[in-house]
């Protein structure tokens, strides 16, 4: 089943994001190689594809997991959590309808 992992950043998270980005992306790349990643990316803090120093306000990942518990465990071990990037992470089932 698909699950949405919706994360909200702490204030001024940009430097924390940068320090943990490689490890964070490596985990996403693993999901991609397994054919389980639907979409992943950050939410710019301002209305711009490149927010610069404004940074990001959170992230969205939609991926396939065997259960909500597995998705939650995966989310809980994200390097961004260990780096203090996220203030809050919500994991919930997701049903793709379109496209």
Secondary structure, DSSP 8 states (H G I E B T S, - for coil): -EEEEEEEE-TT-HHHHHHHHHHHHHHHHHHHHTT-EEEEEEEESSSSSS-GGG-EEEEEEEEE-SSHHHHHHHHHT-HHHHTT-EEEEEEEEE-----
